Amino acid sequence: MRIEGAVALVTGANRGLGAAFARALVERGAKTVYAGVRDPSTVRDPALVPLPLDVTDPGQVAAAAERCGDVDLVINNAGVLGQAEREMATNYLGTMAMSRAFAPVLARNGGGALVNMLSVLSFITFPQVATYAASKAAAWSLTNALRQELRDQGTLVVGVHAGYIDTEMAARVTQPKVSPALVAAMTLDGVEAGLTEVLVDELSRAAKAALSAAPA
């Protein structure tokens, strides 16, 4: 699908990667960009349409789908790190709730695209991030299922995997990071090219390639 003229919704759009997605959409000529955030007052870009949205709140998800009936691109970006219950509720169940609510909207609008922001930790894990990785692995599995389930309605489902991104979440990481702008650019390029998976960096590409290796 083309980004120019699209009507998009980005969750967690007020900072970090979400803000980069929203800005990239505007710069590429999207007709409308809904910025889904818990506190709409934090959206200060006049080019965006603030939307009250906590992806863990079923009522707010349903209200968003009702209000944003013109959407043909959904970017499930909202995510948290810390506390297993919050991670699963936001990173997995929130992504599932948004996908379920907006699938009929996308179908009515010609199929469009559904983008799920995943992680290299969908593929690998470490003791320090075990619960976060579990939530992203679950979201990856969900994405693979959605790709099959929504194919008949013409919806492109894109899974995006990246290692360390230069955002607040990775502030303490000293290893090389990719910029949010690069992740957003590669993702939107992938949507326009009809790709079902975007592996942003070498870390993600190497981890995906090693999936058939022994667990050790």
Stockholm file with secondary structure:
# STOCKHOLM 1.0

chainA/1-216         MRIEGAVALVTGANRGLGAAFARALVERGAKTVYAGVRDPSTVRDPALVPLPLDVTDPGQVAAAAERCGDVDLVINNAGVLGQAEREMATNYLGTMAMSRAFAPVLARNGGGALVNMLSVLSFITFPQVATYAASKAAAWSLTNALRQELRDQGTLVVGVHAGYIDTEMAARVTQPKVSPALVAAMTLDGVEAGLTEVLVDELSRAAKAALSAAPA
#=GR chainA/1-216 SS CCSTTCEEEEETTTSHHHHHHHHHHHHTTCSEEEEEESCGGGCCCTTSEEEECCTTCHHHHHHHHHHTTTCCEEEECCCCCSSHHHHIIIIIIIHHHHHHHHHHHHHHTTCCEEEEECCGGGTCCCGGGHHHHHHHHHHHHHHHHHHHHTGGGTCEEEEEECSCBSSGGGTTCCSCCBCHHHHHHHHHHHHHHTCSEEECSHHHHHHHHTTTSCCC
#=GC SS_cons         CCSTTCEEEEETTTSHHHHHHHHHHHHTTCSEEEEEESCGGGCCCTTSEEEECCTTCHHHHHHHHHHTTTCCEEEECCCCCSSHHHHIIIIIIIHHHHHHHHHHHHHHTTCCEEEEECCGGGTCCCGGGHHHHHHHHHHHHHHHHHHHHTGGGTCEEEEEECSCBSSGGGTTCCSCCBCHHHHHHHHHHHHHHTCSEEECSHHHHHHHHTTTSCCC
//
